[in-house]
Amino acid sequence: MDRNRIKMIAAALSGVAVLALGFLLGVQPQLSSASAAAEQRTSIETQNEGLRATLAQLVAENDQLSTLTTDRDARRASVPDAADMPELIRQLDGMADAAGVPVTSFTTADAVSYEMPASAAAPVADAATTDGAEPAEGADADADATAPTEAAAPTAPTTFTDPAVTPANFSTIAVTVDIEGSYDQALDFVDRLQKGSRLFLVTTITSTESGDSGGEESDAAAPDAQTWTVGGLVFVMQDGDATPADGDATTTAPTQAEGTDEGTDTTASGR
């Protein structure tokens, strides 16, 4: 073989080897780095999209912050963390003035811890009366067979409660308010009472004729002035699980403020 041809073949092989080594040592690492950078870029873009969505949600929630704060304050005012009877009396005074009725008596009782209601179970029929009971002597077996069976008693619905409400942090206070006015005025006062800033659960409403000493109940629709007794409950919700200290939820003894026509005593409405 010609010597020059051998040199050319050797040179060609050397060039191929150099190209291969250059690709492996120079180009391949760069391609791997570029591929890794592209994958990292895709991952970062995905994270950025998630962060943009989170940021948009935070901006939207921040725009609603004032509304949420107002709603929170209203809820705290409806069920405060203390009894605050003076503030309740001021609210009753404003409602009575708006309804055009005087408050003649205001009474509160001691706070009572909340009791978790138990779901009533469906009554179970006595097996002795349904199975194995012998018919009475002389009874007709055919008549007993055709007699209609009693309808099953209805099942009480299951009671659902919030686990955050416990006897340790939630209590009720019984409140009684006496007012004098007409039927329409009493309805107006009760409506304002139920829609006030302090949550007031009305449980009883009774009326008597003004000036009657016997206390006989009168017709609720009578147009003349009557004495109306409105009873109900207000609530106290403390933060945490600490048991309310004595006197925190309400006064330690029932409190009553009554007035006379001469105004010699203090009334709930200040009249």
C-alpha positions in Angstrom: 0.0 0.0 0.0 1.2 3.4 -0.8 2.7 5.3 2.1 0.9 8.5 1.4 -2.4 6.6 1.4 -1.7 5.2 4.8 -1.0 8.7 6.1 -4.3 10.0 4.7 -6.2 7.1 6.3 -4.5 7.7 9.6 -5.3 11.5 9.4 -8.9 10.8 8.6 -9.2 8.4 11.5 -7.5 11.0 13.8 -10.0 13.6 12.6 -13.0 11.3 13.3 -11.5 10.6 16.8 -11.1 14.3 17.5 -14.6 15.0 16.4 -16.0 12.2 18.6 -14.0 13.3 21.6 -15.0 16.9 21.0 -18.7 16.0 20.9 -18.5 13.8 24.0 -16.3 16.3 26.0 -17.7 19.6 24.7 -21.0 19.4 23.0 -22.8 16.7 25.0 -22.4 18.4 28.4 -23.7 21.6 26.9 -26.7 19.8 25.4 -27.4 18.2 28.8 -27.1 21.5 30.6 -29.4 23.1 28.1 -32.0 20.3 28.6 -31.8 20.6 32.4 -32.2 24.4 32.1 -35.2 24.0 30.0 -36.8 21.6 32.4 -36.0 23.9 35.3 -37.5 26.8 33.4 -40.7 24.9 32.9 -40.9 24.0 36.6 -40.2 27.6 37.6 -42.9 28.8 35.2 -45.4 26.4 36.7 -44.5 27.6 40.2 -44.9 31.2 39.0 -48.3 30.4 37.7 -49.3 29.0 41.1 -47.8 32.0 42.9 -49.7 34.3 40.6 -53.0 32.5 41.3 -52.3 32.7 45.1 -51.4 36.4 44.8 -54.6 37.1 42.9 -56.6 35.3 45.6 -54.8 37.2 48.3 -55.6 40.5 46.5 -59.2 39.5 46.2 -59.4 38.6 49.9 -57.7 41.8 50.9 -60.3 43.7 48.9 -62.9 42.0 51.1 -61.0 42.6 54.3 -63.2 45.5 55.4 -66.4 43.5 54.7 -65.0 40.5 56.7 -63.9 42.8 59.5 -67.4 44.4 59.7 -69.0 40.9 59.7 -66.6 39.7 62.4 -67.3 42.8 64.6 -71.1 42.3 64.1 -70.8 38.6 65.2 -68.8 39.5 68.2 -71.3 42.2 69.2 -74.2 39.7 68.8 -72.5 37.2 71.1 -69.9 39.1 73.2 -67.2 37.6 75.4 -68.7 39.2 78.5 -72.3 39.8 79.8 -72.0 43.6 79.6 -75.5 44.3 81.0 -75.1 48.1 81.0 -74.6 48.0 77.2 -77.6 45.7 76.8 -79.7 48.1 78.9 -78.7 51.0 76.7 -79.7 49.0 73.6 -83.1 48.2 75.2 -83.5 51.8 76.0 -82.9 52.8 72.4 -85.3 50.1 71.1 -88.0 51.2 73.6 -87.7 54.9 72.6 -87.9 53.9 68.9 -91.0 51.8 69.6 -92.6 54.5 71.8 -92.9 52.4 74.9 -91.5 52.8 78.4 -89.5 50.0 80.0 -90.9 49.5 83.5 -88.8 46.5 84.6 -85.6 44.8 83.6 -84.5 41.5 85.3 -81.5 39.2 84.7 -80.6 35.9 86.2 -77.2 34.2 86.8 -75.3 32.8 83.8 -75.9 29.2 83.0 -73.3 27.0 81.3 -74.3 25.6 77.9 -75.6 22.0 77.9 -74.8 19.9 74.8 -78.2 18.7 73.5 -78.5 14.9 73.1 -80.2 13.5 70.1 -83.4 11.8 71.1 -83.6 8.2 70.2 -86.7 6.7 68.6 -88.9 5.0 71.2 -88.7 1.3 71.2 -91.9 -0.7 71.7 -92.0 -3.1 74.6 -91.3 -6.6 73.3 -93.6 -8.0 76.0 -96.5 -6.2 74.4 -95.7 -7.1 70.8 -94.2 -10.6 70.9 -95.4 -13.6 72.9 -98.3 -11.8 74.5 -101.3 -14.1 75.1 -104.7 -12.8 74.0 -107.2 -11.9 76.7 -109.5 -14.6 77.7 -112.6 -14.8 75.5 -111.0 -12.6 72.8 -111.7 -13.5 69.2 -108.4 -14.5 67.5 -109.8 -13.5 64.1 -110.7 -10.1 65.3 -107.2 -9.6 66.8 -105.7 -10.6 63.5 -107.6 -8.1 61.5 -107.2 -5.2 64.1 -105.2 -2.3 62.7 -101.7 -1.9 64.2 -100.7 1.4 65.8 -98.5 3.8 63.8 -94.9 3.9 64.8 -93.8 7.0 66.8 -91.9 9.6 64.8 -88.1 9.6 65.1 -86.6 12.8 66.5 -84.0 14.4 64.1 -80.3 14.2 65.0 -79.0 17.4 66.7 -75.8 18.9 65.2 -73.6 21.2 67.2 -70.3 23.0 66.7 -67.5 21.3 68.6 -66.1 24.8 69.3 -69.1 25.6 71.5 -68.6 23.9 74.9 -70.0 24.4 78.4 -66.6 25.9 79.3 -66.8 28.9 76.9 -70.5 29.3 76.2 -73.2 30.4 78.6 -76.8 31.8 78.5 -78.4 34.5 80.6 -82.1 34.7 81.1 -83.5 38.3 80.7 -87.0 39.6 81.3 -88.2 43.0 80.1 -91.5 44.7 81.0 -92.9 47.4 78.8 -96.2 49.3 78.6 -97.8 50.0 75.3 -100.3 48.9 72.7 -100.3 45.7 70.8 -98.6 47.3 67.7 -96.0 49.0 69.9 -95.2 45.7 71.6 -94.8 44.0 68.2 -92.5 46.8 67.1 -90.4 46.5 70.2 -90.1 42.7 69.9 -89.2 43.1 66.2 -86.4 45.5 67.1 -85.3 43.3 69.9 -84.9 40.3 67.6 -83.0 42.4 65.0 -80.8 44.3 67.4 -77.0 44.1 67.4 -77.1 41.8 70.5 -78.5 38.4 69.8 -81.7 38.0 71.9 -83.7 34.8 71.7 -87.3 35.6 72.7 -88.9 32.7 74.5 -92.0 34.1 76.1 -94.4 37.0 75.6 -97.3 37.7 78.0 -99.6 40.7 78.5 -101.8 42.1 81.3 -104.1 45.1 81.3 -102.4 48.1 82.7 -103.6 48.9 86.2 -105.1 45.4 86.8 -104.0 44.0 90.1 -105.2 40.5 89.5 -102.8 40.0 86.6 -105.4 38.3 84.3 -104.2 37.8 80.8 -106.0 40.0 78.3 -106.7 39.9 74.6 -103.4 40.4 72.8 -105.1 42.4 70.1 -106.6 45.0 72.5 -105.7 48.5 71.3 -105.5 50.0 74.8 -102.2 50.2 76.6 -101.1 47.0 78.3 -98.1 45.7 80.3 -96.1 43.3 78.2 -93.5 40.9 79.7 -90.9 39.7 77.2 -88.6 36.9 78.3 -85.6 35.5 76.5 -82.0 34.6 76.5 -78.8 36.4 75.7 -75.5 34.6 75.1 -71.8 34.9 76.1 -69.0 33.3 74.1 -65.6 33.5 75.7 -62.3 33.0 73.8 -60.5 29.8 74.8 -61.7 27.0 77.1 -61.3 28.8 80.4 -64.3 28.5 82.7 -66.0 31.9 83.2 -65.1 33.5 86.6 -67.9 34.4 89.0 -69.4 37.7 87.9 -67.8 37.7 84.5 -70.9 36.4 82.6 -73.5 38.3 84.6 -74.2 39.7 88.0 -73.9 37.3 90.9 -77.5 37.8 91.8 -80.6 38.6 89.8 -80.8 42.3 89.1 -84.0 44.2 88.7 -84.5 47.8 87.9 -88.1 49.1 88.4 -89.5 52.6 88.1 -92.6 54.4 89.2 -94.7 57.1 87.7 -92.9 59.7 89.8 -89.6 58.5 88.5 -88.2 58.0 92.0 -86.4 54.8 91.0 -84.0 54.0 88.2 -85.5 52.1 85.3 -83.9 50.3 82.4 -84.8 53.2 80.1 -83.9 55.9 82.5 -87.4 57.1 82.8 
